[in-house]
Every structure is written in C-alpha cells, then in structure tokens.
Amino acid sequence: MKVSLFITCLADTFFPEVGESVVQVLRRLGVEVDFPWQQTCCGQVAFNSGYHDEARRVASALIRAFADSEYILAPSGSCAAMCRHYYPMLFRDDPEMQRQADAFNRKLYEFSEFVVKVLGVTDVGARFPARATYHASCHMTRGLEVREEPLKLLRAVKDLELVELPYARDCCGFGGTFAVKMAEISEAMLEEKLSHLAETGAEVLIGSDMACLMHMQGRLQRIGSPVRVMHVAQVLAEGCR
C-alpha cells in the first residue's frame, strides 16, 4: 500500500516534526509513503475569507498534485474537512474539476481516520508513560465527523493515562482568521479552554489539528506552563522508539 502525504501549511511551515512522525508510524505499519512536491495549500484560508476564486486556483493545483496517488493522508482534520465538504461547492460550475475533486476526496483521509478505518489498526505498539488529555477540534469532529479514531489509538498506548477534558467539544478560540478578527473573544475562549486543561492535571495536551494546538501552545508557553503539546502522530511515533 502506498500513501501520499499532504503535509498542510502549518505542519510544513511550523511543525515539520508532525509530518516526520506520520511517516514513521506509517512505515512501522508497512505503508510506503511518498511526498508530491507540487502540493500547495488546500485553499481554506482564502475560502473562509470570501476569496473563492483564489481558493479555486490553489485547490485545483492541490488536486492535480495528487492525481496519481493511491491514498492521500493529511495530519489535519481541518484541511481534510475543507477538501471533503467545500471542494464540491467550489467546483459546482466546472464539471471536469468537480469530477477530479470527487476523485481526490475519495482518496483523502485524516491521519487517525486512515490508520483505524483503512489499515484496521488501533494499537501500533506504542508506550508513552504520561498523564494526558485530548482536545477534540471543531473541524475534526463537526466538519470531518472523525471523533473516536484518535481516541482509539491513544487508548491503546501503554502507560498513557488518558483523562477526559471537561467541555471537550468547546472551541479553543482559534478558528483561523477568527482569532485575528475577534481577538478578544478568541482569547477569552482560549483562557476558558486552558482552565479546563488545568483541571485535568495533564502533563500532555494531545490533538489532531496543529492550528488549535499552536494556539494553545502559544498561550501555555507565555504563561510558563510545563504542559507539553503534541499531535496524535507524535505520541505514537515517540512511543514506538
């Protein structure tokens, strides 16, 4: 089986170690991974800001970059949700691109979704001794409707004490450009989320979307918190070393 890695903008620019962890886990599971260099942004930032023509251009480039891929895997529920739900709308007046977008989406999976649903694996053999909690990001759970897959993988990690995060489905306050346009509201939502994190006594905050994790990590670092922020793939990869 061969998978093409769709790294996403944030992981590529700020968190390349997440992509490395994804590759390590997949190779451990016997999956061959390639990386189409022509790939670009999924278009979500432009789309959410109302620039649909610009979003169409980058979406078209992304679709073409993965045209020959057997499977496409993204370490981001948000980007995968953008492609799966909004590409059909972006290309509704272009039958040929609509066809290509549909073919692209049939091959596209979020990381944990692929491991659990396609590979049929819930235990990768990882051991990670820590007390942790999981942040269920909005786009992952509501947009992509992937909820249990990351938790199944984490629950199988030996010596990982997974504590439920109070009000787990509440937004962390990032929301892409929302955090810029509505900074005060975003900050208040973030503070509420981190107060619930403190209630858990967790040493590690785990998630599946680097945008949310970046938002929370930034605040945790500013207040000098020792809580470590990690993507699901990082926990699994580190736990298998």
Secondary structure by P-SEA (a helix, b strand, c coil): cbbbbbcccccccccaaaaaaaaaaaaaabbbbbbcccccccaaaaaaacaaaaaaaaaaaaaaaaccccbbbbccaaaaaaaaccccccccccaaaaaaaaaaaaacccaaaaacccccccccbbbbbccccccccccccccccccaaaaaaaaacccccccccccccccccccccccccaaaaaaaaaaaaaaaaaaacccbbbbccaaaaaaaaaaaaaacccbbbbcaaaaaaaaac
